[in-house]
């Protein structure tokens, strides 16, 4: 059962990456963040990006 779950998770992750790459090819900007960042730095980058995107949307 654990092996099947492991395989299913891997397959789902591959489908997600394919979907995101397709979005990029169609011109949708994707803002990738490193999962290796310390939690505080990751949170800071997310908030900065959200603020920037929100400001751009309102202008």
N, C-alpha and C positions, 0 to 999 in steps of 0.2 A: 504494500500500500504506500509506504513512504517513497519508494522508487517511482511509482506512478505519479505521485504528487510532485516529486522533483522534476520529472519529465514534463508534466503539464505546466508547471511554473516556467520552465525554460522555454517551452513553445509559446506561451503567452507573452513573455518578454520579447521574443523574436518578432512576434506579430506587432507588438507595440512599436518597436524600433523601425520596422518596415513602414508602419503607418506614419510615424513622425518624419521619416526620410521622404515619403511621398508628399507630405505637407510642405516640406522645405523646397522640394522640386517645383511645387505649384506656386511658390512665392510667399508662403506664410512664414514669417520669422519665428524661429524657435530659439528661446534663450536657455541654453544649457548651463547648468550649474554643477560644479564638481561635488560628488558625494563624499569626497575625502576632506572637505573643509570642516573645521571645528564648528560645532553647532551655533555658536554666537556669530561667526563670520557668515555662515550659510543664511541664518536668519536676517542678518544685516543686508546681504545681497538680495534676498527675496523682497525685503521691504523697499530697498532702493529701486529695484526693478519695477515693483508694483506702483510706486509713486511716480516714476518716470513714465510708465505706460499710461497711468491715469491722467497725468498732466498732458501728454500728447493727445489723448483721446478728447480732452476738453478743449483743446486749441484748434 
